[in-house]
Amino acid sequence: MTSTASKSPAATTLGQLLASDWQSRGVKVELRDNLVAALRRGDVLFPGIVGYDDTVIPEITNAVLAGHDMLFLGEKGQAKSKIMRLLSRFLDEWTPYIDTAAAGTGVSPVHEDPTAPITRQGKDAIAKLGDKTPIAWWHRSDRYVERLAPGTKFADIIGEIDPAKLLSGTSMGTEEALHFGLIPRLHRGIFAMNELPDLDDLVQVGLFNILEERDVQIRGFPIKFDIDVLVLFSANPSTYNRSGKVIPQLKDRIGTTIQTHYPRQRDLGIEIMDAAAGESGKDVLVPRFMKELVEQLSIAARASKYVDHASGVSARFSIANYKTMIANARRRAILLNESPAVPRISDLAHFHSSATGKLELDLLGSHQMTEKQALDAIFAEAIKSVFAEYVSKHGLAEIGDVFAKGVKIEVGDMLPSEHYAKVLQRVPKVWEKAFEVNAGESPAVRASCVEFVLAGLWASDVISRAEKHGRVNYEVK
């Protein structure tokens, strides 16, 4: 978690620490106390998380209050990892630990609680120096670590016998022979494991022991460490619920399972997309209907018969497509010296480059389509859906009658805005209805409106569309 850290507290010895108002707390108690304080202040608990106020966030709050380890169960792109990282906000900003190196007892592999050390180095420091034991401070941004399950080994997150230490003469049955993995090193912190079902069975057994006994055992040696850690997991329902992917004993020990979901209203999806894509700048003006179209692409993909629903369609699909659309609009504005850059349908048509690889096709179904064909079908469906909303409001369907008179209109992402104005001079009264889609007077906004209406009429099977060399012609069917 990135944050601007304040200066660490002044205490530098155990005696000074005990004389202050600091109290030793387990990590789950620490999270609970700070969450309760945030609730009482009326703070926003998870900044940047949209659409979960009545569903996911109450479940997380309950889990923290209950002192549970958590599993975030949902499809890709549902902010699971982002929420896990944000939980570190509820840790104390600074946490004291025994500076065993300064105490002269060796470097401890963990950040020891000054009042409850668990390693030999920490215990020796307290026994040797008492109240004069040196204290250092650990910032909360360093107390969260996450790991992706594929390829993760037992030694990575639990630990292993260190062969180099054995070669130096260290006895295999002693604490000094061990190499600590990530979880022991996160003693008094938060450890997150992404994609739990892809974790090796042996590692799952090690995690089960940590959740059940709160201790670490390495290769069966009689050396145990009582670990204070909050463990978080994420998983996709399609793999988590598949038999044999996660051992039942581990599932049983996870205190709370939190089901995430995609935005349930398009406006929420647009809000997420806007926040993640960042400011487009004063040189770019995005009509509302273009934002709706980009988010509708994701909605259409999630409902498409060509897409494997079990894999999901990430919010990153919308974000990447939105950025690509703006980038192409900005490219046109630079080349044609237009300002502001206003995205059009022909800019969004470049979405194949940002969408490819973000969908998993339903290859087991009867719809044997290439990824590009599936994307084109989703594109048409999204345009049709959004266009239908504007047709009912503005009566744009009458524009289709113009094409019955033999009118052909050419559009393209590199055509200047004035091109559209000249073409539409032939039928000005009818096209005035199109500009009710977006109340803008600039030629660039009007060009965007025209492309939207033409694409909507095509998606609704009112007119036909032919593409050649980056230009698109619309005419009567």
CORZICOR-V952228 format. One record per residue. N is the residue number from 1. RES is the residue in three letters. D_LAST is the distance of its C-alpha to the last C-alpha in whole Angstrom. Layout:
((N | RES | D_LAST) (N | RES | D_LAST))
This chain:
((1 | MET | 56) (2 | THR | 56) (3 | SER | 58) (4 | THR | 61) (5 | ALA | 64) (6 | SER | 67) (7 | LYS | 71) (8 | SER | 72) (9 | PRO | 75) (10 | ALA | 78) (11 | ALA | 80) (12 | THR | 81) (13 | THR | 84) (14 | LEU | 84) (15 | GLY | 87) (16 | GLN | 84) (17 | LEU | 81) (18 | LEU | 84) (19 | ALA | 85) (20 | SER | 82) (21 | ASP | 79) (22 | TRP | 77) (23 | GLN | 77) (24 | SER | 76) (25 | ARG | 73) (26 | GLY | 71) (27 | VAL | 67) (28 | LYS | 66) (29 | VAL | 68) (30 | GLU | 68) (31 | LEU | 64) (32 | ARG | 65) (33 | ASP | 67) (34 | ASN | 65) (35 | LEU | 62) (36 | VAL | 64) (37 | ALA | 65) (38 | ALA | 61) (39 | LEU | 60) (40 | ARG | 63) (41 | ARG | 62) (42 | GLY | 59) (43 | ASP | 57) (44 | VAL | 54) (45 | LEU | 54) (46 | PHE | 52) (47 | PRO | 50) (48 | GLY | 46) (49 | ILE | 46) (50 | VAL | 43) (51 | GLY | 42) (52 | TYR | 45) (53 | ASP | 48) (54 | ASP | 48) (55 | THR | 47) (56 | VAL | 49) (57 | ILE | 51) (58 | PRO | 53) (59 | GLU | 53) (60 | ILE | 54) (61 | THR | 57) (62 | ASN | 59) (63 | ALA | 59) (64 | VAL | 61) (65 | LEU | 63) (66 | ALA | 64) (67 | GLY | 64) (68 | HIS | 62) (69 | ASP | 60) (70 | MET | 56) (71 | LEU | 53) (72 | PHE | 50) (73 | LEU | 48) (74 | GLY | 44) (75 | GLU | 41) (76 | LYS | 40) (77 | GLY | 40) (78 | GLN | 41) (79 | ALA | 44) (80 | LYS | 47) (81 | SER | 49) (82 | LYS | 48) (83 | ILE | 50) (84 | MET | 53) (85 | ARG | 53) (86 | LEU | 54) (87 | LEU | 56) (88 | SER | 59) (89 | ARG | 59) (90 | PHE | 61) (91 | LEU | 64) (92 | ASP | 67) (93 | GLU | 66) (94 | TRP | 69) (95 | THR | 71) (96 | PRO | 74) (97 | TYR | 75) (98 | ILE | 79) (99 | ASP | 79) (100 | THR | 81) (101 | ALA | 81) (102 | ALA | 82) (103 | ALA | 85) (104 | GLY | 86) (105 | THR | 85) (106 | GLY | 82) (107 | VAL | 78) (108 | SER | 77) (109 | PRO | 73) (110 | VAL | 72) (111 | HIS | 73) (112 | GLU | 76) (113 | ASP | 76) (114 | PRO | 80) (115 | THR | 81) (116 | ALA | 80) (117 | PRO | 79) (118 | ILE | 78) (119 | THR | 79) (120 | ARG | 83) (121 | GLN | 82) (122 | GLY | 81) (123 | LYS | 84) (124 | ASP | 86) (125 | ALA | 86) (126 | ILE | 86) (127 | ALA | 90) (128 | LYS | 91) (129 | LEU | 90) (130 | GLY | 89) (131 | ASP | 88) (132 | LYS | 88) (133 | THR | 85) (134 | PRO | 83) (135 | ILE | 79) (136 | ALA | 76) (137 | TRP | 73) (138 | TRP | 69) (139 | HIS | 66) (140 | ARG | 64) (141 | SER | 61) (142 | ASP | 63) (143 | ARG | 63) (144 | TYR | 60) (145 | VAL | 59) (146 | GLU | 56) (147 | ARG | 55) (148 | LEU | 52) (149 | ALA | 53) (150 | PRO | 52) (151 | GLY | 55) (152 | THR | 57) (153 | LYS | 61) (154 | PHE | 64) (155 | ALA | 66) (156 | ASP | 63) (157 | ILE | 63) (158 | ILE | 66) (159 | GLY | 69) (160 | GLU | 71) (161 | ILE | 74) (162 | ASP | 74) (163 | PRO | 76) (164 | ALA | 77) (165 | LYS | 79) (166 | LEU | 81) (167 | LEU | 82) (168 | SER | 83) (169 | GLY | 86) (170 | THR | 84) (171 | SER | 85) (172 | MET | 82) (173 | GLY | 83) (174 | THR | 83) (175 | GLU | 80) (176 | GLU | 80) (177 | ALA | 79) (178 | LEU | 75) (179 | HIS | 72) (180 | PHE | 70) (181 | GLY | 66) (182 | LEU | 64) (183 | ILE | 65) (184 | PRO | 69) (185 | ARG | 68) (186 | LEU | 66) (187 | HIS | 69) (188 | ARG | 69) (189 | GLY | 65) (190 | ILE | 61) (191 | PHE | 60) (192 | ALA | 56) (193 | MET | 55) (194 | ASN | 51) (195 | GLU | 49) (196 | LEU | 53) (197 | PRO | 51) (198 | ASP | 51) (199 | LEU | 55) (200 | ASP | 58) (201 | ASP | 60) (202 | LEU | 63) (203 | VAL | 62) (204 | GLN | 61) (205 | VAL | 64) (206 | GLY | 65) (207 | LEU | 63) (208 | PHE | 64) (209 | ASN | 68) (210 | ILE | 67) (211 | LEU | 65) (212 | GLU | 68) (213 | GLU | 71) (214 | ARG | 70) (215 | ASP | 72) (216 | VAL | 71) (217 | GLN | 73) (218 | ILE | 73) (219 | ARG | 73) (220 | GLY | 76) (221 | PHE | 78) (222 | PRO | 80) (223 | ILE | 79) (224 | LYS | 77) (225 | PHE | 75) (226 | ASP | 74) (227 | ILE | 71) (228 | ASP | 70) (229 | VAL | 66) (230 | LEU | 63) (231 | VAL | 60) (232 | LEU | 57) (233 | PHE | 54) (234 | SER | 50) (235 | ALA | 48) (236 | ASN | 45) (237 | PRO | 45) (238 | SER | 44) (239 | THR | 46) (240 | TYR | 49) (241 | ASN | 49) (242 | ARG | 49) (243 | SER | 52) (244 | GLY | 55) (245 | LYS | 53) (246 | VAL | 55) (247 | ILE | 59) (248 | PRO | 59) (249 | GLN | 63) (250 | LEU | 61) (251 | LYS | 58) (252 | ASP | 61) (253 | ARG | 62) (254 | ILE | 59) (255 | GLY | 60) (256 | THR | 57) (257 | THR | 53) (258 | ILE | 51) (259 | GLN | 47) (260 | THR | 45) (261 | HIS | 41) (262 | TYR | 38) (263 | PRO | 37) (264 | ARG | 37) (265 | GLN | 35) (266 | ARG | 32) (267 | ASP | 34) (268 | LEU | 37) (269 | GLY | 35) (270 | ILE | 34) (271 | GLU | 38) (272 | ILE | 38) (273 | MET | 36) (274 | ASP | 37) (275 | ALA | 41) (276 | ALA | 40) (277 | ALA | 38) (278 | GLY | 41) (279 | GLU | 40) (280 | SER | 38) (281 | GLY | 40) (282 | LYS | 40) (283 | ASP | 38) (284 | VAL | 35) (285 | LEU | 33) (286 | VAL | 31) (287 | PRO | 28) (288 | ARG | 29) (289 | PHE | 25) (290 | MET | 25) (291 | LYS | 29) (292 | GLU | 27) (293 | LEU | 24) (294 | VAL | 27) (295 | GLU | 29) (296 | GLN | 26) (297 | LEU | 25) (298 | SER | 29) (299 | ILE | 28) (300 | ALA | 25) (301 | ALA | 27) (302 | ARG | 30) (303 | ALA | 28) (304 | SER | 26) (305 | LYS | 27) (306 | TYR | 27) (307 | VAL | 29) (308 | ASP | 33) (309 | HIS | 34) (310 | ALA | 38) (311 | SER | 37) (312 | GLY | 36) (313 | VAL | 34) (314 | SER | 36) (315 | ALA | 36) (316 | ARG | 36) (317 | PHE | 32) (318 | SER | 32) (319 | ILE | 34) (320 | ALA | 33) (321 | ASN | 30) (322 | TYR | 31) (323 | LYS | 33) (324 | THR | 31) (325 | MET | 28) (326 | ILE | 31) (327 | ALA | 33) (328 | ASN | 29) (329 | ALA | 29) (330 | ARG | 33) (331 | ARG | 32) (332 | ARG | 30) (333 | ALA | 32) (334 | ILE | 35) (335 | LEU | 34) (336 | LEU | 32) (337 | ASN | 35) (338 | GLU | 33) (339 | SER | 35) (340 | PRO | 34) (341 | ALA | 32) (342 | VAL | 29) (343 | PRO | 27) (344 | ARG | 23) (345 | ILE | 20) (346 | SER | 20) (347 | ASP | 24) (348 | LEU | 24) (349 | ALA | 21) (350 | HIS | 25) (351 | PHE | 26) (352 | HIS | 26) (353 | SER | 29) (354 | SER | 31) (355 | ALA | 29) (356 | THR | 30) (357 | GLY | 34) (358 | LYS | 33) (359 | LEU | 32) (360 | GLU | 33) (361 | LEU | 31) (362 | ASP | 32) (363 | LEU | 33) (364 | LEU | 34) (365 | GLY | 31) (366 | SER | 29) (367 | HIS | 26) (368 | GLN | 27) (369 | MET | 25) (370 | THR | 26) (371 | GLU | 27) (372 | LYS | 24) (373 | GLN | 21) (374 | ALA | 23) (375 | LEU | 23) (376 | ASP | 19) (377 | ALA | 19) (378 | ILE | 21) (379 | PHE | 20) (380 | ALA | 16) (381 | GLU | 19) (382 | ALA | 21) (383 | ILE | 18) (384 | LYS | 17) (385 | SER | 20) (386 | VAL | 22) (387 | PHE | 19) (388 | ALA | 19) (389 | GLU | 23) (390 | TYR | 22) (391 | VAL | 20) (392 | SER | 22) (393 | LYS | 25) (394 | HIS | 23) (395 | GLY | 20) (396 | LEU | 18) (397 | ALA | 15) (398 | GLU | 15) (399 | ILE | 14) (400 | GLY | 10) (401 | ASP | 11) (402 | VAL | 12) (403 | PHE | 9) (404 | ALA | 9) (405 | LYS | 12) (406 | GLY | 10) (407 | VAL | 11) (408 | LYS | 11) (409 | ILE | 13) (410 | GLU | 15) (411 | VAL | 17) (412 | GLY | 20) (413 | ASP | 23) (414 | MET | 25) (415 | LEU | 24) (416 | PRO | 26) (417 | SER | 26) (418 | GLU | 26) (419 | HIS | 23) (420 | TYR | 21) (421 | ALA | 24) (422 | LYS | 23) (423 | VAL | 19) (424 | LEU | 20) (425 | GLN | 22) (426 | ARG | 20) (427 | VAL | 19) (428 | PRO | 22) (429 | LYS | 23) (430 | VAL | 19) (431 | TRP | 19) (432 | GLU | 23) (433 | LYS | 22) (434 | ALA | 20) (435 | PHE | 24) (436 | GLU | 25) (437 | VAL | 24) (438 | ASN | 27) (439 | ALA | 30) (440 | GLY | 30) (441 | GLU | 31) (442 | SER | 31) (443 | PRO | 28) (444 | ALA | 28) (445 | VAL | 27) (446 | ARG | 24) (447 | ALA | 23) (448 | SER | 23) (449 | CYS | 21) (450 | VAL | 18) (451 | GLU | 17) (452 | PHE | 18) (453 | VAL | 16) (454 | LEU | 13) (455 | ALA | 14) (456 | GLY | 14) (457 | LEU | 11) (458 | TRP | 9) (459 | ALA | 12) (460 | SER | 12) (461 | ASP | 8) (462 | VAL | 7) (463 | ILE | 5) (464 | SER | 5) (465 | ARG | 8) (466 | ALA | 11) (467 | GLU | 14) (468 | LYS | 17) (469 | HIS | 21) (470 | GLY | 21) (471 | ARG | 18) (472 | VAL | 14) (473 | ASN | 12) (474 | TYR | 9) (475 | GLU | 6) (476 | VAL | 4) (477 | LYS | 0))
